[in-house]
């Protein structure tokens, strides 16, 4: 167990969070000050806000926070919107660059209970290199979102991807884990799958998820679906195996329809089989399109990876 107070950085990705930022900053300021007063964390601990190419005044708010308290509030501004996972990665790498002992990532809307960070830090000091914040319930979610989330975790587990059920991106990562994460060079980031694959000594802290302090959710249904597809295609090749299975099934159906066609011809009822043939054509055509779509997803991933484009470009830091 570590006896010295660790230097902690809270990493907060922000996208159009102008309305919520001052509330979030106030809560995190109080949290850091309380932990410092208890000698739980070092006085050099800080909060890193990452502006993911916001269209509102989010960056101006971050700059003002830094001007008032330069030691506490840091800022990283991405030159363009690169998505939540890339913004989070940028913040974690910035935390690594300033030599923190551990970084705690959480959303800017304060739905992740900041008080759970106390136990995360305690588990870290006891030897855990990665501590996951896990929701103990989904009472604040709609029934649709709750059921689809559970279905997503079930599908990911079935496809062989190691994920933590009911865990989003609220986690503590020690410096060793951050250094290991820095070795990952892929463009299509899915941190909820990458972090569990790192290994290290891990632990979990359970908390009750709250509601947004201000503003609107940045994860509508369209983005949730896109995020799920990103996770599946970034970590599993099972969809490709499923295409093989569909191909075998298609061959079996085709043979059955061929036999049916011969029987219809020799019995003088060839016209009667026309509908079955058409159904088979539609079925095969649909399966081919689905297969091409899945293969296309992987080709798209390969296309993005081989170009080796940067995940993000930092315009400025404060």
DRENMAR-735137 format. One record per residue (C-alpha): residue number from 0; residue in one letter; x, y, z. Coordinates in steps of 0.05 Angstrom, whole numbers, plus 32768, in hexadecimal, padded with zeros to 4 digits. Example, Ala and Ser with C-alpha at 12.3 -4.5 7.8 and 13.67 -1.06 7.14 Angstrom:
! DRENMAR-735137
[site 0; 'A'; [80F6; 7FA6; 809C]];
[site 1; 'S'; [8111; 7FEB; 808F]];
***
This chain:
! DRENMAR-735137
[site 0; 'X'; [8000; 8000; 8000]];
[site 1; 'X'; [801A; 8045; 7FEC]];
[site 2; 'X'; [8025; 8074; 8026]];
[site 3; 'X'; [8031; 80B5; 7FFF]];
[site 4; 'X'; [7FF6; 80DD; 7FE4]];
[site 5; 'X'; [7FF2; 80CF; 7F99]];
[site 6; 'X'; [7FEE; 8106; 7F65]];
[site 7; 'X'; [7FAA; 80FD; 7F44]];
[site 8; 'X'; [7F8D; 811C; 7F04]];
[site 9; 'X'; [7F43; 811D; 7EF6]];
[site 10; 'X'; [7F3A; 8118; 7EAA]];
[site 11; 'X'; [7EF9; 8135; 7E90]];
[site 12; 'X'; [7EE8; 8132; 7E45]];
[site 13; 'X'; [7EBA; 816B; 7E31]];
[site 14; 'X'; [7E8F; 8176; 7DF4]];
[site 15; 'X'; [7E61; 81B2; 7DF4]];
[site 16; 'X'; [7E5F; 81B2; 7E41]];
[site 17; 'X'; [7E5E; 81FE; 7E4A]];
[site 18; 'X'; [7E1F; 81F9; 7E76]];
[site 19; 'X'; [7E3A; 81C2; 7EA3]];
[site 20; 'X'; [7E83; 81D5; 7EA8]];
[site 21; 'X'; [7E80; 8208; 7EE0]];
[site 22; 'X'; [7E56; 81D7; 7F0B]];
[site 23; 'X'; [7E86; 819E; 7EFC]];
[site 24; 'X'; [7EC3; 81C9; 7F0B]];
[site 25; 'X'; [7EA6; 81DE; 7F4E]];
[site 26; 'X'; [7E97; 8197; 7F63]];
[site 27; 'X'; [7EDB; 817D; 7F4E]];
[site 28; 'X'; [7EFE; 81B8; 7F6F]];
[site 29; 'X'; [7EDC; 81A6; 7FB1]];
[site 30; 'X'; [7EEC; 815D; 7FA8]];
[site 31; 'X'; [7F37; 816A; 7F9B]];
[site 32; 'X'; [7F3C; 819A; 7FD5]];
[site 33; 'X'; [7F1A; 8169; 8004]];
[site 34; 'X'; [7F48; 8130; 7FEF]];
[site 35; 'X'; [7F85; 815C; 7FF5]];
[site 36; 'X'; [7F70; 8173; 803B]];
[site 37; 'X'; [7F69; 812A; 8050]];
[site 38; 'X'; [7FAF; 811D; 8032]];
[site 39; 'X'; [7F8F; 80E8; 8005]];
[site 40; 'X'; [7FAD; 8107; 7FC7]];
[site 41; 'X'; [7FE6; 8137; 7FB8]];
[site 42; 'X'; [7FDF; 8182; 7FB6]];
[site 43; 'X'; [7FF8; 817E; 7F6E]];
[site 44; 'X'; [7FB9; 8158; 7F59]];
[site 45; 'X'; [7F90; 8179; 7F22]];
[site 46; 'X'; [7F54; 8177; 7EF3]];
[site 47; 'X'; [7F60; 8171; 7EA8]];
[site 48; 'X'; [7F27; 8188; 7E7B]];
[site 49; 'X'; [7F2B; 8170; 7E33]];
[site 50; 'X'; [7F03; 8199; 7E01]];
[site 51; 'X'; [7EEF; 816A; 7DC9]];
[site 52; 'X'; [7EE6; 81A0; 7D93]];
[site 53; 'X'; [7EA9; 81BF; 7DB5]];
[site 54; 'X'; [7E7E; 81EF; 7D8D]];
[site 55; 'X'; [7E6B; 8218; 7DCA]];
[site 56; 'X'; [7E94; 823F; 7DFE]];
[site 57; 'X'; [7EAF; 8201; 7E21]];
[site 58; 'X'; [7EF8; 8212; 7E14]];
[site 59; 'X'; [7EEF; 825A; 7E2B]];
[site 60; 'X'; [7ED3; 823F; 7E6D]];
[site 61; 'X'; [7F0F; 8211; 7E74]];
[site 62; 'X'; [7F3F; 824A; 7E68]];
[site 63; 'X'; [7F1D; 8275; 7E9C]];
[site 64; 'X'; [7F20; 823D; 7ECF]];
[site 65; 'X'; [7F6A; 8235; 7EC1]];
[site 66; 'X'; [7F77; 827F; 7EC7]];
[site 67; 'X'; [7F55; 8281; 7F0B]];
[site 68; 'X'; [7F76; 8241; 7F25]];
[site 69; 'X'; [7FB1; 822D; 7EF8]];
[site 70; 'X'; [7FCA; 81F8; 7F27]];
[site 71; 'X'; [7F88; 81D4; 7F2C]];
[site 72; 'X'; [7F67; 81D9; 7EE8]];
[site 73; 'X'; [7F8B; 81C4; 7EA8]];
[site 74; 'X'; [7F6F; 81C4; 7E62]];
[site 75; 'X'; [7F7A; 819E; 7E21]];
[site 76; 'X'; [7F58; 81B7; 7DE2]];
[site 77; 'X'; [7F51; 8189; 7DA6]];
[site 78; 'X'; [7F52; 81AC; 7D63]];
[site 79; 'X'; [7F15; 8185; 7D4B]];
[site 80; 'X'; [7EDF; 8159; 7D68]];
[site 81; 'X'; [7EFE; 8113; 7D6C]];
[site 82; 'X'; [7ECB; 80EF; 7D97]];
[site 83; 'X'; [7EC6; 80DF; 7DE1]];
[site 84; 'X'; [7EF8; 80A6; 7DE1]];
[site 85; 'X'; [7F2F; 80CD; 7DBE]];
[site 86; 'X'; [7F23; 810A; 7DEA]];
[site 87; 'X'; [7F28; 80DD; 7E28]];
[site 88; 'X'; [7F68; 80BD; 7E0D]];
[site 89; 'X'; [7F86; 8102; 7E01]];
[site 90; 'X'; [7F77; 8116; 7E49]];
[site 91; 'X'; [7F95; 80D6; 7E65]];
[site 92; 'X'; [7FD4; 80DF; 7E3C]];
[site 93; 'X'; [7FDA; 8127; 7E54]];
[site 94; 'X'; [7FD4; 810D; 7E9B]];
[site 95; 'X'; [800C; 80DB; 7E8C]];
[site 96; 'X'; [8037; 8113; 7E70]];
[site 97; 'X'; [8032; 813C; 7EAF]];
[site 98; 'X'; [8047; 80FF; 7ED8]];
[site 99; 'X'; [800A; 80F1; 7F02]];
[site 100; 'X'; [8007; 80B3; 7F2D]];
[site 101; 'X'; [7FC1; 80A4; 7F15]];
[site 102; 'X'; [7F89; 80C2; 7EEB]];
[site 103; 'X'; [7F3E; 80BE; 7EF8]];
[site 104; 'X'; [7F13; 80C6; 7EBA]];
[site 105; 'X'; [7ECA; 80DA; 7EBF]];
[site 106; 'X'; [7E95; 80FF; 7E96]];
[site 107; 'X'; [7E89; 8149; 7E9C]];
[site 108; 'X'; [7E3F; 8142; 7EAC]];
[site 109; 'X'; [7E4E; 8127; 7EF3]];
[site 110; 'X'; [7E22; 80EA; 7EE9]];
[site 111; 'X'; [7E5F; 80C5; 7F03]];
[site 112; 'X'; [7E60; 80D0; 7F4E]];
[site 113; 'X'; [7EA0; 80F6; 7F5F]];
[site 114; 'X'; [7E9D; 80DB; 7FA7]];
[site 115; 'X'; [7EAD; 8095; 7F8C]];
[site 116; 'X'; [7EF2; 80B0; 7F7B]];
[site 117; 'X'; [7F04; 80AD; 7FC6]];
[site 118; 'X'; [7EFE; 8061; 7FC6]];
[site 119; 'X'; [7F20; 805B; 7F82]];
[site 120; 'X'; [7F5D; 8080; 7F9D]];
[site 121; 'X'; [7F5D; 8055; 7FDC]];
[site 122; 'X'; [7F5C; 8015; 7FB2]];
[site 123; 'X'; [7F94; 8032; 7F87]];
[site 124; 'X'; [7FBE; 8040; 7FC6]];
[site 125; 'X'; [7FB1; 7FF8; 7FDB]];
[site 126; 'X'; [7FCF; 7FDE; 7F9A]];
[site 127; 'X'; [7F9A; 7FDE; 7F64]];
[site 128; 'X'; [7FB6; 7FFC; 7F23]];
[site 129; 'X'; [7F71; 8002; 7F02]];
[site 130; 'X'; [7F31; 8010; 7F28]];
[site 131; 'X'; [7EEE; 800D; 7F03]];
[site 132; 'X'; [7EB2; 8037; 7F17]];
[site 133; 'X'; [7E76; 8009; 7F0E]];
[site 134; 'X'; [7E2D; 8020; 7F14]];
[site 135; 'X'; [7E08; 7FFA; 7F49]];
[site 136; 'X'; [7DC6; 8009; 7F26]];
[site 137; 'X'; [7DAA; 802A; 7EE7]];
[site 138; 'X'; [7D6E; 804C; 7F08]];
[site 139; 'X'; [7D7B; 808E; 7EE4]];
[site 140; 'X'; [7D7B; 806C; 7E9F]];
[site 141; 'X'; [7D3D; 805F; 7E76]];
[site 142; 'X'; [7D27; 8017; 7E6F]];
[site 143; 'X'; [7D3D; 8018; 7E26]];
[site 144; 'X'; [7D83; 8031; 7E36]];
[site 145; 'X'; [7D8A; 8001; 7E71]];
[site 146; 'X'; [7D76; 7FC4; 7E48]];
[site 147; 'X'; [7DA0; 7FD7; 7E0B]];
[site 148; 'X'; [7DDD; 7FE3; 7E38]];
[site 149; 'X'; [7DD6; 7F9E; 7E57]];
[site 150; 'X'; [7DCC; 7F80; 7E11]];
[site 151; 'X'; [7E0C; 7FA3; 7DF9]];
[site 152; 'X'; [7E36; 7F87; 7E32]];
[site 153; 'X'; [7E19; 7F41; 7E26]];
[site 154; 'X'; [7E2A; 7F45; 7DDB]];
[site 155; 'X'; [7E71; 7F5E; 7DEA]];
[site 156; 'X'; [7E7C; 7F25; 7E1B]];
[site 157; 'X'; [7E61; 7EF2; 7DE9]];
[site 158; 'X'; [7E91; 7F0D; 7DB4]];
[site 159; 'X'; [7ECC; 7F03; 7DE2]];
[site 160; 'X'; [7ED9; 7F4C; 7DF5]];
[site 161; 'X'; [7EEB; 7F58; 7E3E]];
[site 162; 'X'; [7EC0; 7F91; 7E58]];
[site 163; 'X'; [7EA7; 7FA5; 7E9D]];
[site 164; 'X'; [7E5B; 7FA4; 7EA0]];
[site 165; 'X'; [7E3B; 7FE6; 7EB6]];
[site 166; 'X'; [7E7E; 8009; 7EB1]];
[site 167; 'X'; [7E85; 8044; 7E82]];
[site 168; 'X'; [7EC4; 806E; 7E85]];
[site 169; 'X'; [7EC7; 807F; 7ECF]];
[site 170; 'X'; [7F07; 805E; 7EE5]];
[site 171; 'X'; [7F4A; 806A; 7F06]];
[site 172; 'X'; [7F89; 8056; 7EE1]];
[site 173; 'X'; [7FCE; 8057; 7F00]];
[site 174; 'X'; [800C; 8071; 7EDC]];
[site 175; 'X'; [8021; 802A; 7EC8]];
[site 176; 'X'; [7FDD; 801D; 7EA9]];
[site 177; 'X'; [7FDF; 8060; 7E85]];
[site 178; 'X'; [8023; 8050; 7E69]];
[site 179; 'X'; [8009; 800D; 7E50]];
[site 180; 'X'; [7FCD; 8030; 7E31]];
[site 181; 'X'; [7FFC; 8060; 7E0C]];
[site 182; 'X'; [8018; 8024; 7DE6]];
[site 183; 'X'; [7FD6; 801A; 7DC2]];
[site 184; 'X'; [7FDB; 803C; 7D7E]];
[site 185; 'X'; [7F97; 802C; 7D61]];
[site 186; 'X'; [7F69; 8062; 7D46]];
[site 187; 'X'; [7F27; 8041; 7D56]];
[site 188; 'X'; [7F2A; 8047; 7DA2]];
[site 189; 'X'; [7EFB; 8020; 7DCF]];
[site 190; 'X'; [7F18; 802C; 7E14]];
[site 191; 'X'; [7EE3; 8002; 7E37]];
[site 192; 'X'; [7F01; 7FC6; 7E13]];
[site 193; 'X'; [7F4A; 7FDB; 7E12]];
[site 194; 'X'; [7F52; 7FEB; 7E5C]];
[site 195; 'X'; [7F3B; 7FA7; 7E76]];
[site 196; 'X'; [7F6B; 7F86; 7E44]];
[site 197; 'X'; [7FA7; 7FAA; 7E64]];
[site 198; 'X'; [7FA9; 7F7B; 7E9F]];
[site 199; 'X'; [7FC7; 7F96; 7EE1]];
[site 200; 'X'; [7FA7; 7F90; 7F25]];
[site 201; 'X'; [7F60; 7FAA; 7F20]];
[site 202; 'X'; [7F27; 7FBA; 7F4F]];
[site 203; 'X'; [7EE0; 7FD5; 7F4C]];
[site 204; 'X'; [7EBB; 800C; 7F71]];
[site 205; 'X'; [7E6F; 800E; 7F6E]];
[site 206; 'X'; [7E48; 8050; 7F6C]];
[site 207; 'X'; [7E03; 806A; 7F5C]];
[site 208; 'X'; [7DFF; 808F; 7F1A]];
[site 209; 'X'; [7DDE; 80D3; 7F1E]];
[site 210; 'X'; [7DBE; 8102; 7EEB]];
[site 211; 'X'; [7DDE; 8138; 7EC0]];
[site 212; 'X'; [7DEC; 8179; 7EE5]];
[site 213; 'X'; [7DDE; 81A2; 7EA6]];
[site 214; 'X'; [7DD9; 819F; 7E5A]];
[site 215; 'X'; [7DC4; 8165; 7E2E]];
[site 216; 'X'; [7DDE; 811E; 7E27]];
[site 217; 'X'; [7E15; 8118; 7DF3]];
[site 218; 'X'; [7E03; 80D0; 7DE6]];
[site 219; 'X'; [7DC1; 80CC; 7DC0]];
[site 220; 'X'; [7DAA; 808A; 7DA3]];
[site 221; 'X'; [7DD0; 8094; 7D62]];
[site 222; 'X'; [7E12; 809D; 7D86]];
[site 223; 'X'; [7E04; 8063; 7DB5]];
[site 224; 'X'; [7DFA; 8035; 7D79]];
[site 225; 'X'; [7E39; 804F; 7D58]];
[site 226; 'X'; [7E60; 8045; 7D99]];
[site 227; 'X'; [7E47; 7FFD; 7D9E]];
[site 228; 'X'; [7E5C; 7FEE; 7D56]];
[site 229; 'X'; [7EA0; 800E; 7D64]];
[site 230; 'X'; [7EAA; 7FE1; 7DA0]];
[site 231; 'X'; [7E95; 7FA1; 7D7D]];
[site 232; 'X'; [7EBD; 7FAC; 7D3D]];
[site 233; 'X'; [7EFB; 7FC4; 7D63]];
[site 234; 'X'; [7F01; 7F86; 7D8F]];
[site 235; 'X'; [7EDF; 7F4B; 7D6F]];
[site 236; 'X'; [7EE3; 7F24; 7D2E]];
[site 237; 'X'; [7EA7; 7EF9; 7D3F]];
[site 238; 'X'; [7E7A; 7F1F; 7D0E]];
[site 239; 'X'; [7EA8; 7F05; 7CD6]];
[site 240; 'X'; [7E9E; 7EBE; 7CF1]];
[site 241; 'X'; [7E53; 7ECA; 7CF2]];
[site 242; 'X'; [7E57; 7EDA; 7CA7]];
[site 243; 'X'; [7E74; 7E95; 7C9B]];
[site 244; 'X'; [7E3B; 7E77; 7CC3]];
[site 245; 'X'; [7E08; 7E9E; 7C9A]];
[site 246; 'X'; [7E2B; 7E86; 7C5A]];
[site 247; 'X'; [7E24; 7E3D; 7C70]];
[site 248; 'X'; [7DDB; 7E48; 7C81]];
[site 249; 'X'; [7DD0; 7E69; 7C3D]];
[site 250; 'X'; [7DEE; 7E2D; 7C1A]];
[site 251; 'X'; [7DC1; 7DFD; 7C41]];
[site 252; 'X'; [7D84; 7E28; 7C2F]];
[site 253; 'X'; [7D9B; 7E2B; 7BE7]];
[site 254; 'X'; [7DA1; 7DDF; 7BE3]];
[site 255; 'X'; [7D5C; 7DD7; 7C02]];
[site 256; 'X'; [7D3E; 7E07; 7BCF]];
[site 257; 'X'; [7D62; 7DE3; 7B96]];
[site 258; 'X'; [7D42; 7DA1; 7BAB]];
[site 259; 'X'; [7CFF; 7DC4; 7BB1]];
[site 260; 'X'; [7D08; 7DE1; 7B6B]];
[site 261; 'X'; [7D16; 7D9C; 7B4D]];
[site 262; 'X'; [7CDA; 7D7E; 7B70]];
[site 263; 'X'; [7CAE; 7DB7; 7B57]];
[site 264; 'X'; [7CC7; 7DAE; 7B0F]];
[site 265; 'X'; [7CBD; 7D63; 7B0C]];
[site 266; 'X'; [7C79; 7D66; 7B2E]];
[site 267; 'X'; [7C61; 7D9C; 7AFD]];
[site 268; 'X'; [7C5A; 7DD2; 7B31]];
[site 269; 'X'; [7C95; 7DFE; 7B1E]];
[site 270; 'X'; [7C6D; 7E3E; 7B21]];
[site 271; 'X'; [7C5B; 7E30; 7B69]];
[site 272; 'X'; [7CA4; 7E32; 7B7C]];
[site 273; 'X'; [7CB0; 7E77; 7B60]];
[site 274; 'X'; [7CA0; 7E98; 7BA2]];
[site 275; 'X'; [7CD0; 7E6D; 7BC8]];
[site 276; 'X'; [7D08; 7E7C; 7B97]];
[site 277; 'X'; [7CFA; 7EC7; 7B9E]];
[site 278; 'X'; [7CFC; 7EC1; 7BEA]];
[site 279; 'X'; [7D3E; 7E9D; 7BE5]];
[site 280; 'X'; [7D5A; 7ED4; 7BB9]];
[site 281; 'X'; [7D45; 7F09; 7BEA]];
[site 282; 'X'; [7D61; 7EE2; 7C24]];
[site 283; 'X'; [7DA4; 7ED7; 7C02]];
[site 284; 'X'; [7DA6; 7F1F; 7BEA]];
[site 285; 'X'; [7D99; 7F38; 7C31]];
[site 286; 'X'; [7DCF; 7F0C; 7C4F]];
[site 287; 'X'; [7E01; 7F23; 7C1B]];
[site 288; 'X'; [7DF2; 7F6B; 7C2B]];
[site 289; 'X'; [7DF9; 7F60; 7C76]];
[site 290; 'X'; [7E3B; 7F3B; 7C6A]];
[site 291; 'X'; [7E55; 7F73; 7C3E]];
[site 292; 'X'; [7E41; 7FA5; 7C73]];
[site 293; 'X'; [7E66; 7F81; 7CAB]];
[site 294; 'X'; [7EA4; 7F76; 7C80]];
[site 295; 'X'; [7EA0; 7FBF; 7C6C]];
[site 296; 'X'; [7EA3; 7FD4; 7CB6]];
[site 297; 'X'; [7EE5; 7FAE; 7CBD]];
[site 298; 'X'; [7F01; 7FC9; 7C7C]];
[site 299; 'X'; [7EF0; 800F; 7C95]];
[site 300; 'X'; [7F17; 8001; 7CD5]];
[site 301; 'X'; [7F53; 7FE8; 7CAE]];
[site 302; 'X'; [7F4F; 8025; 7C81]];
[site 303; 'X'; [7F52; 8054; 7CBC]];
[site 304; 'X'; [7F8A; 802E; 7CDF]];
[site 305; 'X'; [7FBA; 8029; 7CA3]];
[site 306; 'X'; [7FB8; 8074; 7C98]];
[site 307; 'X'; [7FD5; 807E; 7CDE]];
[site 308; 'X'; [7FB0; 80C0; 7CE8]];
[site 309; 'X'; [7FBA; 80E0; 7D2C]];
[site 310; 'X'; [7F82; 80D2; 7D5E]];
[site 311; 'X'; [7F7E; 811B; 7D6F]];
[site 312; 'X'; [7FA3; 815D; 7D66]];
[site 313; 'X'; [7FAC; 8188; 7DA3]];
[site 314; 'X'; [7FA3; 81D1; 7D91]];
[site 315; 'X'; [7FB9; 81ED; 7DD4]];
[site 316; 'X'; [7FC0; 81DC; 7E1E]];
[site 317; 'X'; [7FBB; 8206; 7E5C]];
***
